[in-house]
């Protein structure tokens, strides 16, 4: 089954760590303010989503009881709707707004175009 968002093993490890420290998590793909276009990790519900946002995926991470939601603004989704996102984590500080920042790492997106088959499955 096609997905719009996946995570690397390193990102999953960081998500498990942050879930243990802080509680349920969510992501919102930043549209360019503050830290470029980065996936921002928040406590679930800390970043308000609404009709102007699209839920791309409810990530199921081994060792995390609840799904981790991954959101993007609808206007940004219109530009990225043909793109598959992979959440990764690398050394270095990202935005101070994202929960991983104090850990000395930052989440980032690796992307590729969705295949025709994936697009058909997702529509």
Secondary structure, 3 states (H helix, E strand, C coil): CCCCEEECHHHHHHHHHHHHHHCCEEEEECCECCCECCEEEEECCCCCCCCCEEEEEEECCCCCCCCEEEEEEHHHHHHHCCEEEEEEEEECCCCCCCCCHHHCEEEEEEEEECCHHHHHHHC
